[in-house]
Amino acid sequence: MLKLSESEFPNVVHVEVDGNVMDIDAKKSEAFIKEHYGEDAELNALIYVKKLEGVTPGGALRGIPVDVQHWNQFNKFAVVADDEMLKKIGSFADMLPGISVKSFNKTEIDDAWRWVAE
């Protein structure tokens, strides 16, 4: 499940991953982005991975937070996860053309917010 919310930063969407990520999550994400940010705003995302099940980390990142139609709106993804998940996520920057991806341990969440808000 994906949960999207606005953050205190006007250009940063907060995405929480908890459990299975399904097609419906991508649809809800797209609707959220359209409603809260429009179709042209440049955005960054802080992706907080609580728990990931039922999809590979790469599949989840490709589906977060929107489909290809809105991909060009995003500049940065800060991925916050535990050490084991970060080992799996570390190689995904190459799968996200045009988007800077940086991984942070859960203890580094303040650093992740600072980086993604720049």
N, CA, C and O atoms as a GROMACS GRO file, in nm:
protein
  472
    1MET      N    1   0.083  -0.117   0.000
    1MET     CA    2   0.000   0.000   0.000
    1MET      C    3   0.088   0.124   0.000
    1MET      O    4   0.189   0.131   0.071
    2LEU      N    5   0.050   0.221  -0.079
    2LEU     CA    6   0.116   0.349  -0.081
    2LEU      C    7   0.026   0.453  -0.017
    2LEU      O    8  -0.096   0.454  -0.040
    3LYS      N    9   0.085   0.539   0.062
    3LYS     CA   10   0.011   0.650   0.120
    3LYS      C   11   0.086   0.777   0.082
    3LYS      O   12   0.202   0.794   0.120
    4LEU      N   13   0.020   0.867   0.009
    4LEU     CA   14   0.081   0.993  -0.030
    4LEU      C   15   0.022   1.105   0.053
    4LEU      O   16  -0.096   1.106   0.087
    5SER      N   17   0.108   1.201   0.085
    5SER     CA   18   0.063   1.320   0.157
    5SER      C   19   0.151   1.437   0.120
    5SER      O   20   0.265   1.421   0.076
    6GLU      N   21   0.096   1.555   0.138
    6GLU     CA   22   0.176   1.675   0.116
    6GLU      C   23   0.273   1.688   0.231
    6GLU      O   24   0.247   1.641   0.342
    7SER      N   25   0.385   1.753   0.206
    7SER     CA   26   0.483   1.777   0.312
    7SER      C   27   0.485   1.926   0.343
    7SER      O   28   0.412   2.004   0.283
    8GLU      N   29   0.569   1.965   0.437
    8GLU     CA   30   0.582   2.107   0.469
    8GLU      C   31   0.654   2.183   0.359
    8GLU      O   32   0.655   2.306   0.360
    9PHE      N   33   0.714   2.113   0.265
    9PHE     CA   34   0.784   2.176   0.154
    9PHE      C   35   0.691   2.175   0.032
    9PHE      O   36   0.636   2.070  -0.001
   10PRO      N   37   0.674   2.288  -0.034
   10PRO     CA   38   0.574   2.297  -0.141
   10PRO      C   39   0.600   2.206  -0.262
   10PRO      O   40   0.507   2.175  -0.336
   11ASN      N   41   0.724   2.165  -0.283
   11ASN     CA   42   0.755   2.083  -0.400
   11ASN      C   43   0.789   1.938  -0.366
   11ASN      O   44   0.843   1.866  -0.449
   12VAL      N   45   0.757   1.895  -0.244
   12VAL     CA   46   0.794   1.759  -0.201
   12VAL      C   47   0.670   1.683  -0.158
   12VAL      O   48   0.596   1.725  -0.068
   13VAL      N   49   0.648   1.569  -0.222
   13VAL     CA   50   0.539   1.480  -0.183
   13VAL      C   51   0.600   1.369  -0.095
   13VAL      O   52   0.709   1.318  -0.123
   14HIS      N   53   0.529   1.335   0.012
   14HIS     CA   54   0.573   1.229   0.102
   14HIS      C   55   0.500   1.101   0.063
   14HIS      O   56   0.378   1.098   0.054
   15VAL      N   57   0.577   0.995   0.040
   15VAL     CA   58   0.521   0.866   0.000
   15VAL      C   59   0.563   0.764   0.105
   15VAL      O   60   0.682   0.750   0.135
   16GLU      N   61   0.466   0.693   0.160
   16GLU     CA   62   0.495   0.588   0.256
   16GLU      C   63   0.458   0.454   0.193
   16GLU      O   64   0.347   0.436   0.144
   17VAL      N   65   0.551   0.361   0.196
   17VAL     CA   66   0.529   0.227   0.143
   17VAL      C   67   0.514   0.134   0.262
   17VAL      O   68   0.602   0.127   0.348
   18ASP      N   69   0.402   0.061   0.267
   18ASP     CA   70   0.378  -0.030   0.378
   18ASP      C   71   0.301  -0.151   0.326
   18ASP      O   72   0.178  -0.147   0.316
   19GLY      N   73   0.372  -0.257   0.295
   19GLY     CA   74   0.309  -0.380   0.248
   19GLY      C   75   0.315  -0.394   0.098
   19GLY      O   76   0.414  -0.357   0.035
   20ASN      N   77   0.209  -0.449   0.042
   20ASN     CA   78   0.202  -0.474  -0.102
   20ASN      C   79   0.180  -0.345  -0.179
   20ASN      O   80   0.106  -0.257  -0.135
   21VAL      N   81   0.244  -0.334  -0.295
   21VAL     CA   82   0.221  -0.222  -0.386
   21VAL      C   83   0.150  -0.279  -0.508
   21VAL      O   84   0.200  -0.370  -0.574
   22MET      N   85   0.031  -0.224  -0.537
   22MET     CA   86  -0.051  -0.278  -0.645
   22MET      C   87  -0.085  -0.170  -0.746
   22MET      O   88  -0.057  -0.052  -0.725
   23ASP      N   89  -0.146  -0.212  -0.856
   23ASP     CA   90  -0.186  -0.118  -0.961
   23ASP      C   91  -0.275  -0.007  -0.907
   23ASP      O   92  -0.264   0.108  -0.950
   24ILE      N   93  -0.363  -0.040  -0.816
   24ILE     CA   94  -0.454   0.061  -0.762
   24ILE      C   95  -0.376   0.172  -0.693
   24ILE      O   96  -0.419   0.288  -0.692
   25ASP      N   97  -0.261   0.138  -0.634
   25ASP     CA   98  -0.179   0.239  -0.569
   25ASP      C   99  -0.128   0.341  -0.669
   25ASP      O  100  -0.125   0.461  -0.641
   26ALA      N  101  -0.087   0.295  -0.787
   26ALA     CA  102  -0.040   0.387  -0.891
   26ALA      C  103  -0.153   0.480  -0.935
   26ALA      O  104  -0.130   0.598  -0.958
   27LYS      N  105  -0.273   0.427  -0.946
   27LYS     CA  106  -0.388   0.509  -0.987
   27LYS      C  107  -0.421   0.613  -0.881
   27LYS      O  108  -0.446   0.729  -0.913
   28LYS      N  109  -0.421   0.572  -0.755
   28LYS     CA  110  -0.446   0.666  -0.646
   28LYS      C  111  -0.337   0.773  -0.640
   28LYS      O  112  -0.364   0.890  -0.614
   29SER      N  113  -0.214   0.730  -0.664
   29SER     CA  114  -0.102   0.823  -0.661
   29SER      C  115  -0.116   0.928  -0.770
   29SER      O  116  -0.095   1.047  -0.746
   30GLU      N  117  -0.152   0.884  -0.888
   30GLU     CA  118  -0.170   0.977  -1.000
   30GLU      C  119  -0.279   1.078  -0.967
   30GLU      O  120  -0.262   1.198  -0.993
   31ALA      N  121  -0.390   1.032  -0.911
   31ALA     CA  122  -0.500   1.123  -0.876
   31ALA      C  123  -0.454   1.223  -0.769
   31ALA      O  124  -0.488   1.341  -0.775
   32PHE      N  125  -0.378   1.176  -0.672
   32PHE     CA  126  -0.328   1.263  -0.566
   32PHE      C  127  -0.238   1.372  -0.624
   32PHE      O  128  -0.253   1.489  -0.590
   33ILE      N  129  -0.146   1.334  -0.712
   33ILE     CA  130  -0.054   1.430  -0.773
   33ILE      C  131  -0.133   1.534  -0.852
   33ILE      O  132  -0.108   1.654  -0.838
   34LYS      N  133  -0.226   1.490  -0.932
   34LYS     CA  134  -0.307   1.584  -1.012
   34LYS      C  135  -0.383   1.682  -0.922
   34LYS      O  136  -0.385   1.802  -0.948
   35GLU      N  137  -0.445   1.629  -0.816
   35GLU     CA  138  -0.526   1.713  -0.728
   35GLU      C  139  -0.443   1.814  -0.650
   35GLU      O  140  -0.482   1.930  -0.637
   36HIS      N  141  -0.329   1.770  -0.597
   36HIS     CA  142  -0.252   1.855  -0.507
   36HIS      C  143  -0.142   1.936  -0.574
   36HIS      O  144  -0.100   2.040  -0.521
   37TYR      N  145  -0.094   1.891  -0.689
   37TYR     CA  146   0.021   1.958  -0.751
   37TYR      C  147  -0.003   1.994  -0.897
   37TYR      O  148   0.076   2.069  -0.955
   38GLY      N  149  -0.107   1.944  -0.957
   38GLY     CA  150  -0.132   1.970  -1.098
   38GLY      C  151  -0.050   1.879  -1.187
   38GLY      O  152   0.010   1.782  -1.141
   39GLU      N  153  -0.049   1.911  -1.314
   39GLU     CA  154   0.019   1.824  -1.411
   39GLU      C  155   0.152   1.879  -1.458
   39GLU      O  156   0.223   1.814  -1.535
   40ASP      N  157   0.188   2.000  -1.414
   40ASP     CA  158   0.311   2.062  -1.463
   40ASP      C  159   0.412   2.097  -1.354
   40ASP      O  160   0.525   2.133  -1.386
   41ALA      N  161   0.375   2.089  -1.229
   41ALA     CA  162   0.464   2.129  -1.120
   41ALA      C  163   0.585   2.037  -1.114
   41ALA      O  164   0.573   1.915  -1.130
   42GLU      N  165   0.701   2.096  -1.090
   42GLU     CA  166   0.821   2.015  -1.067
   42GLU      C  167   0.818   1.967  -0.923
   42GLU      O  168   0.796   2.045  -0.830
   43LEU      N  169   0.840   1.838  -0.904
   43LEU     CA  170   0.827   1.777  -0.773
   43LEU      C  171   0.947   1.691  -0.737
   43LEU      O  172   1.023   1.646  -0.823
   44ASN      N  173   0.961   1.671  -0.607
   44ASN     CA  174   1.053   1.573  -0.551
   44ASN      C  175   0.970   1.484  -0.460
   44ASN      O  176   0.859   1.521  -0.421
   45ALA      N  177   1.022   1.367  -0.426
   45ALA     CA  178   0.948   1.277  -0.338
   45ALA      C  179   1.039   1.218  -0.232
   45ALA      O  180   1.150   1.174  -0.262
   46LEU      N  181   0.991   1.218  -0.109
   46LEU     CA  182   1.056   1.143  -0.003
   46LEU      C  183   0.976   1.015   0.012
   46LEU      O  184   0.857   1.018   0.046
   47ILE      N  185   1.042   0.903  -0.014
   47ILE     CA  186   0.976   0.772  -0.011
   47ILE      C  187   1.024   0.698   0.113
   47ILE      O  188   1.140   0.658   0.122
   48TYR      N  189   0.934   0.679   0.208
   48TYR     CA  190   0.966   0.613   0.334
   48TYR      C  191   0.915   0.470   0.326
   48TYR      O  192   0.795   0.445   0.318
   49VAL      N  193   1.008   0.376   0.328
   49VAL     CA  194   0.973   0.235   0.314
   49VAL      C  195   0.962   0.172   0.453
   49VAL      O  196   1.063   0.139   0.516
   50LYS      N  197   0.837   0.156   0.500
   50LYS     CA  198   0.814   0.090   0.628
   50LYS      C  199   0.832  -0.060   0.610
   50LYS      O  200   0.906  -0.126   0.684
   51LYS      N  201   0.763  -0.112   0.509
   51LYS     CA  202   0.762  -0.256   0.483
   51LYS      C  203   0.725  -0.274   0.337
   51LYS      O  204   0.637  -0.204   0.286
   52LEU      N  205   0.792  -0.365   0.270
   52LEU     CA  206   0.765  -0.388   0.129
   52LEU      C  207   0.741  -0.536   0.107
   52LEU      O  208   0.827  -0.620   0.135
   53GLU      N  209   0.621  -0.568   0.057
   53GLU     CA  210   0.584  -0.707   0.032
   53GLU      C  211   0.518  -0.717  -0.105
   53GLU      O  212   0.462  -0.619  -0.154
   54GLY      N  213   0.524  -0.830  -0.165
   54GLY     CA  214   0.446  -0.857  -0.284
   54GLY      C  215   0.495  -0.788  -0.410
   54GLY      O  216   0.427  -0.794  -0.513
   55VAL      N  217   0.609  -0.724  -0.404
   55VAL     CA  218   0.667  -0.660  -0.522
   55VAL      C  219   0.815  -0.641  -0.493
   55VAL      O  220   0.856  -0.625  -0.378
   56THR      N  221   0.894  -0.642  -0.598
   56THR     CA  222   1.036  -0.618  -0.577
   56THR      C  223   1.058  -0.471  -0.548
   56THR      O  224   0.974  -0.388  -0.585
   57PRO      N  225   1.166  -0.434  -0.482
   57PRO     CA  226   1.193  -0.292  -0.459
   57PRO      C  227   1.198  -0.213  -0.590
   57PRO      O  228   1.152  -0.099  -0.594
   58GLY      N  229   1.253  -0.271  -0.695
   58GLY     CA  230   1.259  -0.202  -0.824
   58GLY      C  231   1.120  -0.179  -0.881
   58GLY      O  232   1.093  -0.072  -0.936
   59GLY      N  233   1.033  -0.277  -0.870
   59GLY     CA  234   0.897  -0.261  -0.918
   59GLY      C  235   0.824  -0.154  -0.841
   59GLY      O  236   0.747  -0.076  -0.899
   60ALA      N  237   0.846  -0.149  -0.713
   60ALA     CA  238   0.782  -0.046  -0.631
   60ALA      C  239   0.831   0.092  -0.670
   60ALA      O  240   0.752   0.185  -0.684
   61LEU      N  241   0.962   0.106  -0.687
   61LEU     CA  242   1.015   0.238  -0.723
   61LEU      C  243   0.968   0.282  -0.860
   61LEU      O  244   0.942   0.400  -0.882
   62ARG      N  245   0.956   0.189  -0.952
   62ARG     CA  246   0.907   0.227  -1.085
   62ARG      C  247   0.761   0.271  -1.078
   62ARG      O  248   0.717   0.352  -1.159
   63GLY      N  249   0.686   0.219  -0.983
   63GLY     CA  250   0.545   0.256  -0.971
   63GLY      C  251   0.519   0.374  -0.880
   63GLY      O  252   0.406   0.421  -0.870
   64ILE      N  253   0.622   0.421  -0.813
   64ILE     CA  254   0.606   0.529  -0.716
   64ILE      C  255   0.654   0.658  -0.778
   64ILE      O  256   0.760   0.659  -0.840
   65PRO      N  257   0.584   0.763  -0.764
   65PRO     CA  258   0.447   0.768  -0.719
   65PRO      C  259   0.348   0.775  -0.832
   65PRO      O  260   0.227   0.775  -0.806
   66VAL      N  261   0.392   0.782  -0.956
   66VAL     CA  262   0.298   0.798  -1.067
   66VAL      C  263   0.344   0.719  -1.188
   66VAL      O  264   0.452   0.661  -1.188
   67ASP      N  265   0.260   0.717  -1.288
   67ASP     CA  266   0.295   0.648  -1.412
   67ASP      C  267   0.380   0.738  -1.501
   67ASP      O  268   0.411   0.851  -1.464
   68VAL      N  269   0.417   0.688  -1.614
   68VAL     CA  270   0.507   0.757  -1.707
   68VAL      C  271   0.453   0.894  -1.749
   68VAL      O  272   0.530   0.985  -1.778
   69GLN      N  273   0.323   0.908  -1.753
   69GLN     CA  274   0.261   1.034  -1.794
   69GLN      C  275   0.312   1.152  -1.709
   69GLN      O  276   0.324   1.263  -1.760
   70HIS      N  277   0.341   1.129  -1.582
   70HIS     CA  278   0.384   1.236  -1.493
   70HIS      C  279   0.530   1.225  -1.451
   70HIS      O  280   0.577   1.302  -1.367
   71TRP      N  281   0.601   1.131  -1.509
   71TRP     CA  282   0.739   1.106  -1.471
   71TRP      C  283   0.826   1.231  -1.486
   71TRP      O  284   0.914   1.255  -1.403
   72ASN      N  285   0.802   1.311  -1.590
   72ASN     CA  286   0.885   1.428  -1.615
   72ASN      C  287   0.866   1.538  -1.511
   72ASN      O  288   0.941   1.635  -1.512
   73GLN      N  289   0.770   1.526  -1.423
   73GLN     CA  290   0.751   1.624  -1.317
   73GLN      C  291   0.853   1.607  -1.204
   73GLN      O  292   0.876   1.700  -1.128
   74PHE      N  293   0.913   1.488  -1.194
   74PHE     CA  294   0.998   1.457  -1.079
   74PHE      C  295   1.145   1.479  -1.107
   74PHE      O  296   1.196   1.446  -1.214
   75ASN      N  297   1.214   1.537  -1.006
   75ASN     CA  298   1.357   1.561  -1.013
   75ASN      C  299   1.436   1.470  -0.920
   75ASN      O  300   1.542   1.418  -0.957
   76LYS      N  301   1.384   1.449  -0.798
   76LYS     CA  302   1.458   1.373  -0.696
   76LYS      C  303   1.366   1.278  -0.622
   76LYS      O  304   1.249   1.307  -0.596
   77PHE      N  305   1.422   1.162  -0.588
   77PHE     CA  306   1.359   1.069  -0.495
   77PHE      C  307   1.458   1.044  -0.382
   77PHE      O  308   1.568   0.996  -0.406
   78ALA      N  309   1.419   1.076  -0.259
   78ALA     CA  310   1.495   1.038  -0.141
   78ALA      C  311   1.428   0.913  -0.087
   78ALA      O  312   1.310   0.917  -0.050
   79VAL      N  313   1.499   0.803  -0.083
   79VAL     CA  314   1.443   0.675  -0.038
   79VAL      C  315   1.496   0.647   0.102
   79VAL      O  316   1.617   0.636   0.123
   80VAL      N  317   1.405   0.636   0.198
   80VAL     CA  318   1.441   0.612   0.337
   80VAL      C  319   1.394   0.472   0.374
   80VAL      O  320   1.275   0.440   0.363
   81ALA      N  321   1.489   0.388   0.418
   81ALA     CA  322   1.455   0.249   0.449
   81ALA      C  323   1.557   0.194   0.549
   81ALA      O  324   1.657   0.258   0.580
   82ASP      N  325   1.529   0.074   0.598
   82ASP     CA  326   1.626   0.012   0.687
   82ASP      C  327   1.745  -0.038   0.606
   82ASP      O  328   1.741  -0.041   0.483
   83ASP      N  329   1.852  -0.078   0.676
   83ASP     CA  330   1.977  -0.117   0.611
   83ASP      C  331   1.958  -0.226   0.507
   83ASP      O  332   2.013  -0.217   0.398
   84GLU      N  333   1.882  -0.329   0.539
   84GLU     CA  334   1.866  -0.442   0.448
   84GLU      C  335   1.795  -0.400   0.319
   84GLU      O  336   1.835  -0.441   0.210
   85MET      N  337   1.692  -0.319   0.332
   85MET     CA  338   1.620  -0.271   0.214
   85MET      C  339   1.708  -0.178   0.131
   85MET      O  340   1.702  -0.181   0.008
   86LEU      N  341   1.790  -0.095   0.197
   86LEU     CA  342   1.877  -0.004   0.123
   86LEU      C  343   1.977  -0.079   0.036
   86LEU      O  344   2.013  -0.033  -0.072
   87LYS      N  345   2.021  -0.196   0.082
   87LYS     CA  346   2.112  -0.277   0.001
   87LYS      C  347   2.044  -0.317  -0.130
   87LYS      O  348   2.109  -0.321  -0.235
   88LYS      N  349   1.916  -0.346  -0.124
   88LYS     CA  350   1.841  -0.387  -0.243
   88LYS      C  351   1.808  -0.266  -0.331
   88LYS      O  352   1.806  -0.278  -0.454
   89ILE      N  353   1.781  -0.152  -0.271
   89ILE     CA  354   1.739  -0.033  -0.343
   89ILE      C  355   1.857   0.040  -0.407
   89ILE      O  356   1.838   0.112  -0.505
   90GLY      N  357   1.975   0.022  -0.355
   90GLY     CA  358   2.091   0.098  -0.397
   90GLY      C  359   2.117   0.106  -0.546
   90GLY      O  360   2.171   0.206  -0.592
   91SER      N  361   2.082   0.006  -0.622
   91SER     CA  362   2.115   0.003  -0.765
   91SER      C  363   2.004   0.056  -0.854
   91SER      O  364   2.014   0.044  -0.976
   92PHE      N  365   1.899   0.114  -0.799
   92PHE     CA  366   1.786   0.153  -0.881
   92PHE      C  367   1.797   0.289  -0.948
   92PHE      O  368   1.712   0.324  -1.030
   93ALA      N  369   1.900   0.366  -0.915
   93ALA     CA  370   1.914   0.498  -0.976
   93ALA      C  371   1.921   0.488  -1.128
   93ALA      O  372   1.868   0.575  -1.198
   94ASP      N  373   1.984   0.384  -1.181
   94ASP     CA  374   1.995   0.367  -1.326
   94ASP      C  375   1.861   0.337  -1.392
   94ASP      O  376   1.846   0.358  -1.512
   95MET      N  377   1.764   0.288  -1.315
   95MET     CA  378   1.634   0.253  -1.370
   95MET      C  379   1.540   0.373  -1.376
   95MET      O  380   1.429   0.362  -1.428
   96LEU      N  381   1.584   0.486  -1.326
   96LEU     CA  382   1.498   0.604  -1.319
   96LEU      C  383   1.564   0.719  -1.396
   96LEU      O  384   1.618   0.811  -1.334
   97PRO      N  385   1.561   0.716  -1.527
   97PRO     CA  386   1.629   0.818  -1.606
   97PRO      C  387   1.574   0.958  -1.578
   97PRO      O  388   1.452   0.978  -1.574
   98GLY      N  389   1.665   1.052  -1.560
   98GLY     CA  390   1.626   1.190  -1.537
   98GLY      C  391   1.589   1.223  -1.394
   98GLY      O  392   1.557   1.338  -1.363
   99ILE      N  393   1.594   1.124  -1.305
   99ILE     CA  394   1.559   1.147  -1.165
   99ILE      C  395   1.680   1.110  -1.079
   99ILE      O  396   1.736   1.002  -1.091
  100SER      N  397   1.719   1.203  -0.991
  100SER     CA  398   1.825   1.174  -0.895
  100SER      C  399   1.766   1.095  -0.780
  100SER      O  400   1.664   1.132  -0.723
  101VAL      N  401   1.832   0.985  -0.747
  101VAL     CA  402   1.786   0.900  -0.638
  101VAL      C  403   1.898   0.891  -0.536
  101VAL      O  404   2.013   0.862  -0.570
  102LYS      N  405   1.863   0.914  -0.411
  102LYS     CA  406   1.961   0.900  -0.303
  102LYS      C  407   1.895   0.821  -0.191
  102LYS      O  408   1.781   0.847  -0.153
  103SER      N  409   1.968   0.723  -0.138
  103SER     CA  410   1.917   0.638  -0.032
  103SER      C  411   1.964   0.685   0.103
  103SER      O  412   2.078   0.731   0.119
  104PHE      N  413   1.877   0.675   0.201
  104PHE     CA  414   1.906   0.714   0.338
  104PHE      C  415   1.858   0.606   0.433
  104PHE      O  416   1.752   0.547   0.412
  105ASN      N  417   1.936   0.582   0.537
  105ASN     CA  418   1.893   0.494   0.643
  105ASN      C  419   1.785   0.565   0.723
  105ASN      O  420   1.780   0.688   0.722
  106LYS      N  421   1.702   0.492   0.791
  106LYS     CA  422   1.594   0.553   0.869
  106LYS      C  423   1.646   0.651   0.974
  106LYS      O  424   1.576   0.745   1.011
  107THR      N  425   1.767   0.630   1.023
  107THR     CA  426   1.824   0.724   1.120
  107THR      C  427   1.867   0.855   1.054
  107THR      O  428   1.897   0.952   1.124
  108GLU      N  429   1.870   0.859   0.922
  108GLU     CA  430   1.913   0.977   0.848
  108GLU      C  431   1.795   1.054   0.785
  108GLU      O  432   1.813   1.126   0.688
  109ILE      N  433   1.677   1.036   0.840
  109ILE     CA  434   1.559   1.095   0.778
  109ILE      C  435   1.566   1.247   0.769
  109ILE      O  436   1.517   1.305   0.672
  110ASP      N  437   1.627   1.313   0.867
  110ASP     CA  438   1.641   1.459   0.859
  110ASP      C  439   1.729   1.499   0.742
  110ASP      O  440   1.700   1.597   0.673
  111ASP      N  441   1.834   1.424   0.718
  111ASP     CA  442   1.921   1.449   0.602
  111ASP      C  443   1.844   1.427   0.473
  111ASP      O  444   1.862   1.501   0.376
  112ALA      N  445   1.759   1.326   0.470
  112ALA     CA  446   1.678   1.297   0.350
  112ALA      C  447   1.584   1.414   0.320
  112ALA      O  448   1.572   1.456   0.205
  113TRP      N  449   1.518   1.466   0.422
  113TRP     CA  450   1.429   1.580   0.403
  113TRP      C  451   1.506   1.701   0.349
  113TRP      O  452   1.462   1.768   0.256
  114ARG      N  453   1.622   1.727   0.410
  114ARG     CA  454   1.703   1.842   0.364
  114ARG      C  455   1.741   1.827   0.217
  114ARG      O  456   1.728   1.920   0.138
  115TRP      N  457   1.788   1.708   0.180
  115TRP     CA  458   1.833   1.685   0.043
  115TRP      C  459   1.718   1.697  -0.057
  115TRP      O  460   1.732   1.763  -0.160
  116VAL      N  461   1.607   1.636  -0.027
  116VAL     CA  462   1.496   1.635  -0.122
  116VAL      C  463   1.429   1.772  -0.132
  116VAL      O  464   1.366   1.802  -0.233
  117ALA      N  465   1.441   1.855  -0.028
  117ALA     CA  466   1.378   1.988  -0.029
  117ALA      C  467   1.464   2.093  -0.100
  117ALA      O  468   1.415   2.202  -0.128
  118GLU      N  469   1.590   2.062  -0.130
  118GLU     CA  470   1.680   2.159  -0.196
  118GLU      C  471   1.630   2.193  -0.334
  118GLU      O  472   1.692   2.273  -0.404
   0.00000   0.00000   0.00000
